[in-house]
């Protein structure tokens, strides 16, 4: 039904009824557009929440895979089966192509074996346990965070 056919009989009754009809049509038109926009926005918000959950799950899966790879690498390098790496075992581990590729993928440079060994050896007993190795490698991943720099500055004040 064309709007003209519906509006013509109303114009015979007076300008008020024609204006009321136009306002009614405009209100209805904007109401429908508002509902369509609301449905679209709700769908977009739900999609974004699902994406965020998937990203978090992906990060957790990737971290779990890193931990498994590091654990396997540690166990392969632990020649005497003591559960700890000495400096000699650690230097041998640094020559392992798997560790070099892994460190390159994490942006870890392994130029100075002794300095890296000291960083990983938290209890300063001359050996690195598996927990120190895994957590240390994960902490060395990526660029320095501001909290790491602030902590280092704080610790330097007391030296």
Secondary structure, DSSP 8 states (H G I E B T S, - for coil): --HHHHHHHHHHH-HHHHHHHHHHHHHHHHHHHHHHHHHHHHHHHHHHHHHHHHHHHHHHHHHHHHHHHHHHHHHHH-TT-SSEE-HHHHHHHHT-HHHHHHHHHTT---S-HHHHHHHH-TT-SS-EEHHHHHHHHHHTSSS--HHHHHHHHHHHHT-
